[in-house]
Amino acid sequence: MGVEATLYGALGDNFLTTTVGKLIGWGRANSVWPAQFGLACCAIEMMSIVSSRYDIARFGMEAFRSSPRQADLLIVSGRVVHKMAAPLRQVYDQMLEPKWVIAMGACASSGGMFNNYTTLQGVDKIVAVDVHVPGCPPRPEALMEGIVRLHEKVMAGVPPAYEIRGVAS
């Protein structure tokens, strides 16, 4: 009886929910459906990750969704001008929850070399970004690394950035 009580005390009430939570995290991480929002040269690098060389299908992400209502990952690649901010936010608002965002490239992350009145200085001004992928343009390997980092966050149970920032969707 003493061993059983010690085992139950160590695991506690969270044993079942922790296991279910890990199972849900694994399922979410391996069934992320991306929506592409390619705006510039980074989009070419983003398109190459579906080729046989990089094979994004091993992550369960081989089909880019053309409808935001079927996607839960938004990959913003390239510079976002102020004119595209409203359509980007509209696509983001139409996505399923939970939803994640990857900002791909220096232009999407910080405006890049375009420090002028037309270019948005970072996509995180209008949507909550979970992973920033650096580079100009970043190689497909860098985007794959960003996807791996996102998978690690999802499997660990880290909530999406919009929940952490408190941004209402």
Salt bridges, closest charged atoms under 4 A:
ASP93 OD1 - ARG89 NE 3.03
GLU141 OE1 - ARG139 NE 3.33
GLU145 OE2 - ARG149 NH2 2.49
GLU152 OE1 - ARG149 NH1 2.77
